[in-house]
Amino acid sequence: MKHSILPNKKMNNSILMLILVLFAISISSCDNNDDDDQTTTTEISEEEAVEAITLAVSPDAGGIIEQTTEAIYVLEDDSETSKTIDEDYECGQEYGATYTKSANTGTITYSVNYGWSWILTCSDGMLPLAADFNLDGATAYVGPNVASEGSVTASIKVENLDGAEGSYALTENFNFATTQESFVKNKNTFTTAIALSTTNLEVLKANYTITSGTITASFVGTSSNGNTYNFSGTIIFHGNQTATITMGSGNTYEIAW
């Protein structure tokens, strides 16, 4: 029997088709793995949002607690003794100043550079009733888990300026626009818009401790792939330099400073 020495075209075509199919499956699998990796590495977690909100509040990172205290210092002529409003301030007159500070609080290094403007509202008898502040500037910090740099704008209303009151009452609205770089887990880099609004915030005149009050917080983060993540929560102050964040998910986190 003679055997053909010419190639079997039918068999060769089948082998070629099998190779092409396997190659296509391999490419598809790699693409899917790449997509999974991208989703995993760029997603902004609730924990990352909580840390960003916490550091926007904490005085250890130059957050709004420090700016609350600084607004009071600006109003008082001697923050250590008198606890009264500086008599040099005139009702209805706008004032301005800059505030720059860099500090290392142990685990966090931060810097702030703000411009202040403020004006006193007085009674008919020219007694100071309230002070309205506007703030605009830059903030940056580096901590063990994250670094941040960006801008902040704020309005702060300080009431109960009467010396007979034991606490100041404050209403505040802060807005941060920052770029965050995480050093843990997925090591994300993302931009944020953080809004913080206080309700019934009470600051003891004797030692500037926040004794009670609530902050409503919202976080909008945009990851490096353009996806947006939204988180919200409520911060309740307990009066002993601690507070609790309750996120929209129901998860709670403790803050101390």
GUTI-789380 format. One record per residue (C-alpha): residue number from 1; residue in one letter; x, y, z. Coordinates in steps of 0.25 Angstrom, whole numbers, plus 5000, padded with zeros to 4 digits. Layout:
N
<nr: NUM; rest: a; xx: X; yy: Y; zz: Z>
...
% end
This chain:
257
<nr: 1; rest: m; xx: 5000; yy: 5000; zz: 5000>
<nr: 2; rest: k; xx: 5005; yy: 5013; zz: 4996>
<nr: 3; rest: h; xx: 5005; yy: 5024; zz: 5007>
<nr: 4; rest: s; xx: 5004; yy: 5039; zz: 5002>
<nr: 5; rest: i; xx: 5015; yy: 5048; zz: 5006>
<nr: 6; rest: l; xx: 5007; yy: 5060; zz: 5004>
<nr: 7; rest: p; xx: 5002; yy: 5068; zz: 5016>
<nr: 8; rest: n; xx: 4988; yy: 5064; zz: 5021>
<nr: 9; rest: k; xx: 4981; yy: 5078; zz: 5019>
<nr: 10; rest: k; xx: 4969; yy: 5074; zz: 5027>
<nr: 11; rest: m; xx: 4976; yy: 5070; zz: 5039>
<nr: 12; rest: n; xx: 4986; yy: 5082; zz: 5038>
<nr: 13; rest: n; xx: 4974; yy: 5091; zz: 5037>
<nr: 14; rest: s; xx: 4967; yy: 5085; zz: 5050>
<nr: 15; rest: i; xx: 4980; yy: 5086; zz: 5058>
<nr: 16; rest: l; xx: 4981; yy: 5101; zz: 5053>
<nr: 17; rest: m; xx: 4967; yy: 5104; zz: 5058>
<nr: 18; rest: l; xx: 4970; yy: 5097; zz: 5071>
<nr: 19; rest: i; xx: 4982; yy: 5106; zz: 5073>
<nr: 20; rest: l; xx: 4975; yy: 5119; zz: 5070>
<nr: 21; rest: v; xx: 4963; yy: 5115; zz: 5079>
<nr: 22; rest: l; xx: 4973; yy: 5112; zz: 5091>
<nr: 23; rest: f; xx: 4980; yy: 5125; zz: 5088>
<nr: 24; rest: a; xx: 4967; yy: 5133; zz: 5088>
<nr: 25; rest: i; xx: 4963; yy: 5127; zz: 5101>
<nr: 26; rest: s; xx: 4977; yy: 5131; zz: 5107>
<nr: 27; rest: i; xx: 4976; yy: 5145; zz: 5103>
<nr: 28; rest: s; xx: 4962; yy: 5146; zz: 5108>
<nr: 29; rest: s; xx: 4966; yy: 5140; zz: 5122>
<nr: 30; rest: c; xx: 4977; yy: 5150; zz: 5123>
<nr: 31; rest: d; xx: 4968; yy: 5162; zz: 5119>
<nr: 32; rest: n; xx: 4958; yy: 5157; zz: 5130>
<nr: 33; rest: n; xx: 4969; yy: 5156; zz: 5140>
<nr: 34; rest: d; xx: 4974; yy: 5170; zz: 5137>
<nr: 35; rest: d; xx: 4960; yy: 5176; zz: 5139>
<nr: 36; rest: d; xx: 4959; yy: 5169; zz: 5152>
<nr: 37; rest: d; xx: 4972; yy: 5174; zz: 5157>
<nr: 38; rest: q; xx: 4968; yy: 5188; zz: 5152>
<nr: 39; rest: t; xx: 4955; yy: 5187; zz: 5160>
<nr: 40; rest: t; xx: 4962; yy: 5182; zz: 5172>
<nr: 41; rest: t; xx: 4973; yy: 5192; zz: 5172>
<nr: 42; rest: t; xx: 4966; yy: 5205; zz: 5169>
<nr: 43; rest: e; xx: 4953; yy: 5203; zz: 5178>
<nr: 44; rest: i; xx: 4952; yy: 5213; zz: 5189>
<nr: 45; rest: s; xx: 4948; yy: 5206; zz: 5202>
<nr: 46; rest: e; xx: 4939; yy: 5211; zz: 5213>
<nr: 47; rest: e; xx: 4952; yy: 5210; zz: 5222>
<nr: 48; rest: e; xx: 4959; yy: 5219; zz: 5213>
<nr: 49; rest: a; xx: 4948; yy: 5229; zz: 5213>
<nr: 50; rest: v; xx: 4947; yy: 5228; zz: 5228>
<nr: 51; rest: e; xx: 4962; yy: 5231; zz: 5230>
<nr: 52; rest: a; xx: 4961; yy: 5243; zz: 5221>
<nr: 53; rest: i; xx: 4949; yy: 5249; zz: 5228>
<nr: 54; rest: t; xx: 4955; yy: 5246; zz: 5242>
<nr: 55; rest: l; xx: 4968; yy: 5254; zz: 5238>
<nr: 56; rest: a; xx: 4960; yy: 5265; zz: 5232>
<nr: 57; rest: v; xx: 4954; yy: 5266; zz: 5246>
<nr: 58; rest: s; xx: 4966; yy: 5263; zz: 5256>
<nr: 59; rest: p; xx: 4975; yy: 5274; zz: 5261>
<nr: 60; rest: d; xx: 4986; yy: 5264; zz: 5260>
<nr: 61; rest: a; xx: 4985; yy: 5267; zz: 5245>
<nr: 62; rest: g; xx: 4982; yy: 5281; zz: 5246>
<nr: 63; rest: g; xx: 4967; yy: 5278; zz: 5244>
<nr: 64; rest: i; xx: 4954; yy: 5286; zz: 5247>
<nr: 65; rest: i; xx: 4956; yy: 5284; zz: 5262>
<nr: 66; rest: e; xx: 4969; yy: 5292; zz: 5262>
<nr: 67; rest: q; xx: 4962; yy: 5303; zz: 5253>
<nr: 68; rest: t; xx: 4951; yy: 5303; zz: 5262>
<nr: 69; rest: t; xx: 4960; yy: 5306; zz: 5274>
<nr: 70; rest: e; xx: 4968; yy: 5316; zz: 5266>
<nr: 71; rest: a; xx: 4956; yy: 5324; zz: 5262>
<nr: 72; rest: i; xx: 4953; yy: 5326; zz: 5277>
<nr: 73; rest: y; xx: 4967; yy: 5330; zz: 5280>
<nr: 74; rest: v; xx: 4966; yy: 5340; zz: 5269>
<nr: 75; rest: l; xx: 4954; yy: 5346; zz: 5276>
<nr: 76; rest: e; xx: 4960; yy: 5346; zz: 5290>
<nr: 77; rest: d; xx: 4970; yy: 5356; zz: 5294>
<nr: 78; rest: d; xx: 4977; yy: 5346; zz: 5304>
<nr: 79; rest: s; xx: 4974; yy: 5332; zz: 5301>
<nr: 80; rest: e; xx: 4980; yy: 5327; zz: 5314>
<nr: 81; rest: t; xx: 4973; yy: 5336; zz: 5324>
<nr: 82; rest: s; xx: 4962; yy: 5346; zz: 5321>
<nr: 83; rest: k; xx: 4953; yy: 5338; zz: 5312>
<nr: 84; rest: t; xx: 4947; yy: 5350; zz: 5307>
<nr: 85; rest: i; xx: 4946; yy: 5357; zz: 5293>
<nr: 86; rest: d; xx: 4957; yy: 5366; zz: 5289>
<nr: 87; rest: e; xx: 4952; yy: 5380; zz: 5292>
<nr: 88; rest: d; xx: 4959; yy: 5386; zz: 5280>
<nr: 89; rest: y; xx: 4950; yy: 5379; zz: 5271>
<nr: 90; rest: e; xx: 4939; yy: 5388; zz: 5266>
<nr: 91; rest: c; xx: 4925; yy: 5384; zz: 5262>
<nr: 92; rest: g; xx: 4922; yy: 5382; zz: 5247>
<nr: 93; rest: q; xx: 4937; yy: 5384; zz: 5244>
<nr: 94; rest: e; xx: 4943; yy: 5373; zz: 5235>
<nr: 95; rest: y; xx: 4957; yy: 5368; zz: 5240>
<nr: 96; rest: g; xx: 4967; yy: 5359; zz: 5233>
<nr: 97; rest: a; xx: 4979; yy: 5351; zz: 5236>
<nr: 98; rest: t; xx: 4987; yy: 5339; zz: 5232>
<nr: 99; rest: y; xx: 4990; yy: 5326; zz: 5239>
<nr: 100; rest: t; xx: 5001; yy: 5317; zz: 5236>
<nr: 101; rest: k; xx: 5006; yy: 5305; zz: 5244>
<nr: 102; rest: s; xx: 5014; yy: 5293; zz: 5242>
<nr: 103; rest: a; xx: 5015; yy: 5282; zz: 5253>
<nr: 104; rest: n; xx: 5018; yy: 5267; zz: 5256>
<nr: 105; rest: t; xx: 5008; yy: 5261; zz: 5265>
<nr: 106; rest: g; xx: 5016; yy: 5248; zz: 5267>
<nr: 107; rest: t; xx: 5011; yy: 5239; zz: 5255>
<nr: 108; rest: i; xx: 5006; yy: 5251; zz: 5246>
<nr: 109; rest: t; xx: 5013; yy: 5263; zz: 5240>
<nr: 110; rest: y; xx: 5004; yy: 5274; zz: 5235>
<nr: 111; rest: s; xx: 5004; yy: 5288; zz: 5230>
<nr: 112; rest: v; xx: 4993; yy: 5298; zz: 5228>
<nr: 113; rest: n; xx: 4993; yy: 5312; zz: 5222>
<nr: 114; rest: y; xx: 4980; yy: 5320; zz: 5223>
<nr: 115; rest: g; xx: 4975; yy: 5333; zz: 5220>
<nr: 116; rest: w; xx: 4964; yy: 5338; zz: 5230>
<nr: 117; rest: s; xx: 4954; yy: 5349; zz: 5230>
<nr: 118; rest: w; xx: 4943; yy: 5352; zz: 5241>
<nr: 119; rest: i; xx: 4933; yy: 5362; zz: 5246>
<nr: 120; rest: l; xx: 4926; yy: 5364; zz: 5259>
<nr: 121; rest: t; xx: 4911; yy: 5365; zz: 5260>
<nr: 122; rest: c; xx: 4906; yy: 5373; zz: 5272>
<nr: 123; rest: s; xx: 4894; yy: 5376; zz: 5280>
<nr: 124; rest: d; xx: 4887; yy: 5390; zz: 5280>
<nr: 125; rest: g; xx: 4896; yy: 5393; zz: 5292>
<nr: 126; rest: m; xx: 4908; yy: 5389; zz: 5284>
<nr: 127; rest: l; xx: 4911; yy: 5376; zz: 5292>
<nr: 128; rest: p; xx: 4917; yy: 5366; zz: 5283>
<nr: 129; rest: l; xx: 4907; yy: 5354; zz: 5280>
<nr: 130; rest: a; xx: 4914; yy: 5346; zz: 5269>
<nr: 131; rest: a; xx: 4926; yy: 5346; zz: 5260>
<nr: 132; rest: d; xx: 4925; yy: 5341; zz: 5246>
<nr: 133; rest: f; xx: 4938; yy: 5335; zz: 5240>
<nr: 134; rest: n; xx: 4942; yy: 5332; zz: 5225>
<nr: 135; rest: l; xx: 4954; yy: 5323; zz: 5223>
<nr: 136; rest: d; xx: 4961; yy: 5320; zz: 5210>
<nr: 137; rest: g; xx: 4975; yy: 5312; zz: 5209>
<nr: 138; rest: a; xx: 4983; yy: 5300; zz: 5207>
<nr: 139; rest: t; xx: 4985; yy: 5288; zz: 5215>
<nr: 140; rest: a; xx: 4995; yy: 5276; zz: 5215>
<nr: 141; rest: y; xx: 4999; yy: 5264; zz: 5224>
<nr: 142; rest: v; xx: 5006; yy: 5251; zz: 5223>
<nr: 143; rest: g; xx: 5002; yy: 5240; zz: 5233>
<nr: 144; rest: p; xx: 5006; yy: 5225; zz: 5234>
<nr: 145; rest: n; xx: 4995; yy: 5221; zz: 5225>
<nr: 146; rest: v; xx: 4992; yy: 5232; zz: 5215>
<nr: 147; rest: a; xx: 4997; yy: 5246; zz: 5210>
<nr: 148; rest: s; xx: 4988; yy: 5257; zz: 5206>
<nr: 149; rest: e; xx: 4990; yy: 5271; zz: 5199>
<nr: 150; rest: g; xx: 4979; yy: 5280; zz: 5195>
<nr: 151; rest: s; xx: 4970; yy: 5293; zz: 5198>
<nr: 152; rest: v; xx: 4960; yy: 5296; zz: 5208>
<nr: 153; rest: t; xx: 4949; yy: 5307; zz: 5209>
<nr: 154; rest: a; xx: 4940; yy: 5309; zz: 5222>
<nr: 155; rest: s; xx: 4930; yy: 5318; zz: 5229>
<nr: 156; rest: i; xx: 4930; yy: 5318; zz: 5244>
<nr: 157; rest: k; xx: 4920; yy: 5325; zz: 5253>
<nr: 158; rest: v; xx: 4923; yy: 5327; zz: 5267>
<nr: 159; rest: e; xx: 4912; yy: 5330; zz: 5277>
<nr: 160; rest: n; xx: 4910; yy: 5332; zz: 5292>
<nr: 161; rest: l; xx: 4921; yy: 5343; zz: 5292>
<nr: 162; rest: d; xx: 4915; yy: 5348; zz: 5305>
<nr: 163; rest: g; xx: 4924; yy: 5346; zz: 5317>
<nr: 164; rest: a; xx: 4913; yy: 5340; zz: 5325>
<nr: 165; rest: e; xx: 4912; yy: 5328; zz: 5316>
<nr: 166; rest: g; xx: 4921; yy: 5316; zz: 5319>
<nr: 167; rest: s; xx: 4922; yy: 5311; zz: 5305>
<nr: 168; rest: y; xx: 4923; yy: 5316; zz: 5291>
<nr: 169; rest: a; xx: 4913; yy: 5311; zz: 5281>
<nr: 170; rest: l; xx: 4918; yy: 5309; zz: 5267>
<nr: 171; rest: t; xx: 4912; yy: 5306; zz: 5253>
<nr: 172; rest: e; xx: 4922; yy: 5302; zz: 5243>
<nr: 173; rest: n; xx: 4923; yy: 5297; zz: 5228>
<nr: 174; rest: f; xx: 4936; yy: 5292; zz: 5223>
<nr: 175; rest: n; xx: 4939; yy: 5287; zz: 5209>
<nr: 176; rest: f; xx: 4952; yy: 5280; zz: 5206>
<nr: 177; rest: a; xx: 4957; yy: 5277; zz: 5192>
<nr: 178; rest: t; xx: 4969; yy: 5268; zz: 5193>
<nr: 179; rest: t; xx: 4978; yy: 5257; zz: 5186>
<nr: 180; rest: q; xx: 4980; yy: 5245; zz: 5195>
<nr: 181; rest: e; xx: 4991; yy: 5235; zz: 5193>
<nr: 182; rest: s; xx: 4989; yy: 5222; zz: 5202>
<nr: 183; rest: f; xx: 5001; yy: 5214; zz: 5207>
<nr: 184; rest: v; xx: 4994; yy: 5202; zz: 5211>
<nr: 185; rest: k; xx: 4985; yy: 5191; zz: 5204>
<nr: 186; rest: n; xx: 4983; yy: 5195; zz: 5190>
<nr: 187; rest: k; xx: 4992; yy: 5207; zz: 5191>
<nr: 188; rest: n; xx: 4982; yy: 5216; zz: 5183>
<nr: 189; rest: t; xx: 4983; yy: 5230; zz: 5179>
<nr: 190; rest: f; xx: 4970; yy: 5237; zz: 5178>
<nr: 191; rest: t; xx: 4964; yy: 5251; zz: 5179>
<nr: 192; rest: t; xx: 4953; yy: 5255; zz: 5189>
<nr: 193; rest: a; xx: 4943; yy: 5265; zz: 5192>
<nr: 194; rest: i; xx: 4939; yy: 5265; zz: 5207>
<nr: 195; rest: a; xx: 4928; yy: 5273; zz: 5213>
<nr: 196; rest: l; xx: 4927; yy: 5275; zz: 5228>
<nr: 197; rest: s; xx: 4915; yy: 5282; zz: 5235>
<nr: 198; rest: t; xx: 4914; yy: 5284; zz: 5250>
<nr: 199; rest: t; xx: 4901; yy: 5285; zz: 5258>
<nr: 200; rest: n; xx: 4900; yy: 5289; zz: 5272>
<nr: 201; rest: l; xx: 4915; yy: 5289; zz: 5274>
<nr: 202; rest: e; xx: 4919; yy: 5294; zz: 5288>
<nr: 203; rest: v; xx: 4933; yy: 5298; zz: 5292>
<nr: 204; rest: l; xx: 4936; yy: 5300; zz: 5307>
<nr: 205; rest: k; xx: 4942; yy: 5314; zz: 5309>
<nr: 206; rest: a; xx: 4950; yy: 5309; zz: 5321>
<nr: 207; rest: n; xx: 4959; yy: 5300; zz: 5313>
<nr: 208; rest: y; xx: 4954; yy: 5300; zz: 5299>
<nr: 209; rest: t; xx: 4949; yy: 5285; zz: 5299>
<nr: 210; rest: i; xx: 4937; yy: 5281; zz: 5290>
<nr: 211; rest: t; xx: 4927; yy: 5277; zz: 5300>
<nr: 212; rest: s; xx: 4916; yy: 5272; zz: 5290>
<nr: 213; rest: g; xx: 4911; yy: 5274; zz: 5276>
<nr: 214; rest: t; xx: 4910; yy: 5267; zz: 5263>
<nr: 215; rest: i; xx: 4917; yy: 5267; zz: 5249>
<nr: 216; rest: t; xx: 4910; yy: 5262; zz: 5237>
<nr: 217; rest: a; xx: 4920; yy: 5257; zz: 5227>
<nr: 218; rest: s; xx: 4920; yy: 5254; zz: 5212>
<nr: 219; rest: f; xx: 4931; yy: 5248; zz: 5204>
<nr: 220; rest: v; xx: 4932; yy: 5247; zz: 5189>
<nr: 221; rest: g; xx: 4945; yy: 5240; zz: 5184>
<nr: 222; rest: t; xx: 4949; yy: 5238; zz: 5169>
<nr: 223; rest: s; xx: 4959; yy: 5227; zz: 5167>
<nr: 224; rest: s; xx: 4970; yy: 5227; zz: 5157>
<nr: 225; rest: n; xx: 4961; yy: 5220; zz: 5147>
<nr: 226; rest: g; xx: 4951; yy: 5230; zz: 5148>
<nr: 227; rest: n; xx: 4941; yy: 5223; zz: 5156>
<nr: 228; rest: t; xx: 4933; yy: 5231; zz: 5167>
<nr: 229; rest: y; xx: 4931; yy: 5225; zz: 5181>
<nr: 230; rest: n; xx: 4921; yy: 5232; zz: 5191>
<nr: 231; rest: f; xx: 4921; yy: 5231; zz: 5206>
<nr: 232; rest: s; xx: 4914; yy: 5238; zz: 5217>
<nr: 233; rest: g; xx: 4913; yy: 5238; zz: 5232>
<nr: 234; rest: t; xx: 4911; yy: 5245; zz: 5245>
<nr: 235; rest: i; xx: 4921; yy: 5249; zz: 5256>
<nr: 236; rest: i; xx: 4916; yy: 5251; zz: 5270>
<nr: 237; rest: f; xx: 4925; yy: 5257; zz: 5280>
<nr: 238; rest: h; xx: 4926; yy: 5251; zz: 5294>
<nr: 239; rest: g; xx: 4933; yy: 5262; zz: 5302>
<nr: 240; rest: n; xx: 4945; yy: 5255; zz: 5306>
<nr: 241; rest: q; xx: 4954; yy: 5257; zz: 5293>
<nr: 242; rest: t; xx: 4947; yy: 5246; zz: 5286>
<nr: 243; rest: a; xx: 4936; yy: 5244; zz: 5276>
<nr: 244; rest: t; xx: 4929; yy: 5233; zz: 5268>
<nr: 245; rest: i; xx: 4927; yy: 5232; zz: 5253>
<nr: 246; rest: t; xx: 4915; yy: 5225; zz: 5249>
<nr: 247; rest: m; xx: 4915; yy: 5222; zz: 5234>
<nr: 248; rest: g; xx: 4903; yy: 5221; zz: 5225>
<nr: 249; rest: s; xx: 4906; yy: 5206; zz: 5225>
<nr: 250; rest: g; xx: 4904; yy: 5205; zz: 5240>
<nr: 251; rest: n; xx: 4918; yy: 5203; zz: 5243>
<nr: 252; rest: t; xx: 4924; yy: 5211; zz: 5254>
<nr: 253; rest: y; xx: 4938; yy: 5216; zz: 5256>
<nr: 254; rest: e; xx: 4944; yy: 5223; zz: 5268>
<nr: 255; rest: i; xx: 4953; yy: 5236; zz: 5268>
<nr: 256; rest: a; xx: 4962; yy: 5241; zz: 5279>
<nr: 257; rest: w; xx: 4972; yy: 5252; zz: 5279>
% end
